[in-house]
Amino acid sequence: MAERSFKKEVERLRLGAGETFEGEGILAVTKGLLEAGVAYVGGYQGSPISHLMDVFADADPLLKELGVHFEASASEATAAAMLAASVNYPLRGAVAWKSVVGTNVASDALSNVASGGVTGGALIIVGEDYGEGSSIMQERTHAFAMKSQMWLLDPRPNLRSIVDMVAKGFELSEASNTPVMLELRVRACHVTGRFTAKDNVPPLMTVADAANRPTRDTERIVLPPANFLHEVEKIEKRWPAAVDFVARERLNERFGPAEGDVGIIVQGGLFNTLNRALELVGLSDIEGNARLPIYCLNVTYPLVPDEVADFCRGKSAVLIVEEGQPEFIEHELNTLLRRADLQTRIVGKDVLPRAGEYSGAVLRDGVAKFLRAWAPTIAPPEESATPPAVTPKDVPQRPAGFCTGCPERPIFTAMKLVERELGPSHVSADIGCHLFSILPPFHIGNTTMGYGLGSAGASAFRPEGKRAIAVMGDGGFWHNGLTSGIGNAVFNKDDTVTLIVDNGYSAATGGQDILSSRATNPVRATNHPIARAVRGVGADWVRTIDRTYDVKAMRDTLKEALTAKEKGPKVIVASSECMLNRQRREKPAKAKAIKAGRRVVRDRFGVDPDTCTGDHSCIRLSGCPSLTIKPNPDPLRRDPIAHVDNSCVGCGLCGEASHAAVLCPSFYRARIVTNPDRWDRIKQRVRGALIGWMQRRMDAARAARAF
Amino acid sequence: MERRRITIAILALGGQGGGVLADWILALAEAKGWRAQGTSVPGVAQRTGSTIYYIELVPDDAAADPVLALMPVPGDVDIVIASELMEAGRAILRGFVTRDQTTLIGSTHRIFAIAEKSAMADGRASSERILAACGERAKRFIGFDMDAEAARAGSVISSIMFGALAGSGALPFARADYEQAIRAGGIAIDANLRGFSAGLAAAKTSEAALPGEAVAPPPRPTTAAGRALADRVTALPQDAQPNALHGAARLTDYQDADYAGLYLDRLTLVAGFGDPLLTTETARHLALWMSYEDTIRVADLKIRASRFARVRDEVRVSDDQVVAVTEFMHPRLREVCETLPAALGRAILHSPRLTRILEPLFRKGRHVETTSLRWFLMLRILAGMRRFRRASLRYAEEQARIEAWLGAIRDAAARDTALATEIARTQGLVKGYGDTFERGLKNFEIVMAAAPALDADAVARLRAAALADDQGTTLAAAIAGGERRAMA
């Protein structure tokens, strides 16, 4: 079950011609696919594309009605390989993932499908995880488009443009027999807006039709000599066809006056930010009526040489607004202008930063710099910046951390305790929530090499005495870790310890089900234990822990794994359900039970303010959001004391950690019984009477000898 | 060119309902015929980090097909809503708040960041500085404790923020329009309307101020013994008297009036040096040390009626609910021996054989259910050992340490009372239980060993170094650095 449900929103996908669709970018994309008669969709979740996968999943009934096949692919490579269905058959297919990491994973299949080419339109929707909020290396998908010769669409970030580009993307793909990538930046995936819908179109041919009537064309298979022909075909046929289509259909747009001494070329996805920047310096308005010519590249690859030459001709300088590096478009513009023998100066990274997101402020400053150099008459005056009233030092950073009650936290608490005893090990971390262990308060983890690559990342460490520890999530394990990590370790007789964090879902991307999920899913096969798969590839030393909150068991098992005499990989599967998902499931159920008058038990933790001395060891071993600090009520103490706020879900870590690490006796667990039964009440009455009597006597004695 | 749009940035932490608030604002504007666009950056930022929701509103007649931005631009934000004080600070830091344009609506409560929480002493950022910046930088600042307001209204902070937005009058919509947006949202309508209403009222009346911190008044004596102690306190410098009164009361509660008398004897010796600050700080730290946390003290505090009431209050138990309270105690052989008569305790700890036999019995943490009769009686007996505390091993050890420390204070005070004050403050390193106590004591001893040769500032720096990390790395480096300087 995914973190966010789109059950209600997907009903809007049924809207017909003329009706107004309102919603988020990713929903609009899905609507665009259905209007374009897509036959199959797939993909792999990951920000910012996770919700698109959730939308697909929640729209499954509608997809089935239309005869559209959907699957949640095992990895981006799986998703890309799915596009094979469009090679021989006129099937329109779309796959989605987070880029650039997903594109890396998919690149083998992508190269193959790009080489052989497609018959049906093949669309790859990449969520570009670049800039603020990104969790990955900052690289460009553009490089993949160029090296594999796939076309890259980067539409203006409004729903109408995005949906149009979905339809045009399929047509472009078919016109040029080439897969097409549609790039959506993080905010575009989540931007809200409206557009006029068209009717959904069932695919002309379904995947079942194709399977029933297979056709074969060895010239589409990447094997000599066909592969050499593909390269020639790309250059002589597909590329010119694409350029013709982009020009004919006017996919790139012009804004502002037709003529001018200077102009701006901009990636479509940055158009809105650029327009705002121009607005702020008085050179455009809210409808995009710029006072200088703008050429907006909704297709950033391939460029259309004639359009570029036409735009640049007669201008002294043109600013290219191209985010990220290397500046591929800037390089190509310079080449095109040389070939056209135009003397227009291309200005790009010399006025705009080479690295970092092109925010409104960055573009405003860059445009101003450009204009001061090339069009001083319309350049904005230089303003002195006001010094900020606060400095970064005044505002504490908030690094991401584990959620309240997260079952992964105790695993790292245990690792900290083992570290105290055995000294630090090299820890090869992985991608997933568990990577937050590298941040405060845990500071555990030396490298991370990619999704599911925790064990592989430790494979070069051949211990003599001290074993390396690899961490892997259940998501990464099924994505590729089983083969690249465990299988590899077995085969190479690795001696590393692999800790597989099994929280029941692909939790970091929004709680999607995976093979080992404990939930039963009506449309997918779940409940395939990780331990069985691990043993299946030949690992013998396997331990499973079914309650990660048991810090002592976690600590002792880790210690055993690090010190065991046996050779070969040691695998610990630590399982407890993702607390976010668990709370989403249990909270409403408990609320219902309480309403119905049934006995419900709830735990939560607390700290006694008079025994807490404000050292915060507990926080350094936990970092739970609900474990916080508050002013010390003791008039003689100054340091804030630990405090558990009411968001505590009673996971139990505070108690386990204070036992395992021999912390202070300040923590208490309150077990609260709502709708107590008779036995609860009798017990309470007897205890209350006796304890109350004793307490009154103690109070009286204390008063007698008081200050 | 006339600017006809309203831009709104919401800075919130994951789980605070920033998305819900954004949805309400979008629904509100759209219902009134405006073009509204919202964006956000979900992902890891939502996992306890801070994140920004950004909204642009344009009247329908302003543009046929408006080109709206997807992120706030410094100097172009009309309304900033921050769900927490440091998030308001972050908005200022990022330049979203400008004097000529921005209405800043921010909660003044704090959600502490991990670095603030995990510091070994007090790592909190300065709220005063941020609050002052909010007042200086915004065109208008509406700030109040929205978290407390949400608790009072039995609602969530997002509805309080929505109410405060309505109360600010920064949007050209009526109260009923806002309420309609909440109804249209369809989730927890009653609670959200309550919160909205509370937020709206608070926005119109509240003065921007930080949530206050209660200062405990000095205790008044209630017994003859107490009055005698209080009389002795009047002989101390004025400034030192509140701490001394707190100390005397604390030690009477901890042990008895005689013990509090011993406290004042010791304090009077230090007061003799005539430095009020030295006396004040010694009064504080001596009281803390003399009320060291042993098992007797912990048992005593855990079973009090006032503590039972406090727990019920803190975990919000209603009268028709039943609550059981469990403590996580981990008495090791060391702590057990410390409670025994000194000779016996020492004999066991010094005998490898006895230690080996007995240690396994005290290796496990205990779940002590204080609300059960069995454990309550057990703790009561332990608390009753107070009468024999003076005979215990721990008492002997602590009094010896205290005397040594007081001796060091006096030695220093004879030539430099500022240094003596810093030595008195060094007691602050010794706190907690178990491993924490041992680490603190070790650091204390390191600083104390170096102190006689240093000046006041250097001791303060060493103390800060001791609190920089819990591995002792910074302290060791500081000591080594000092030695290098001394040699050079």
Interface residues (C-beta under 8 A of the other chain):
Chain A: S47 P48 H51 D129 E132 G133 S134 S135 P157 N158 R185 V186 R187 A188 H190 V191 T192 G193 F271 N272 T273 N275 R276 A277 E279 L280 G282 D285 I286 E287 G288 S359 G360 A361 R364 P388 A389 V390 T391 P392 D394 V395 P396 Q397 R398 P399 A400 G401 F402 C403 C433 F436 L439 P440 P441 A508 R604 G606 D608 D610 T611 T613 G614 D615 H616 S617 I619 R620 G623 P625 L627 T628 I629 P631 P633 P635 L636 R637 R638 D639 P640 N646 C654 G655 S658 H659 A660 A661 V662 L663 C664 P665 F667 Y668 R669 A670 R671 I672 V673 T674 N675 P676 D680 R681 K683 Q684 R687 L690 I691 G692 M694 Q695 R696 M698 D699 R702 A703 A704 R705 A706 F707
Chain B: M1 R4 R5 L13 G15 L26 A36 Q37 G38 T39 S40 V41 P42 G43 V44 A45 R47 T48 G49 S50 T51 I52 Y54 V58 A62 A63 A64 D65 P66 V67 L68 A69 L70 M71 P72 V73 P74 G75 D76 M86 G89 R90 I92 L93 G95 I111 F112 A113 I114 A115 E116 K117 S118 A119 M120 A121 D122 R124 A125 S126 R129 I130 A133 E136 R137 E213 A214 V215 A216 P218 P219 P221 T222 T223 A225 G226 L229 A230 P242 N243 H246 G247 A248 A249 R250 T252 D253 D256 A257 A260 R284 A287 L288 E293 V298 L301 K302 I303 R304 A305 R307 F308 V311 E314 V315 R316 V317 D320 Q321 V322 V323 A324 V325 T326 E327 F328 M329 H330 R332 K364 G365 H367 T370 T371 S372 L373 F376 R380 G428 K431 G432 Y433 G434 D435 T436 G440 D470
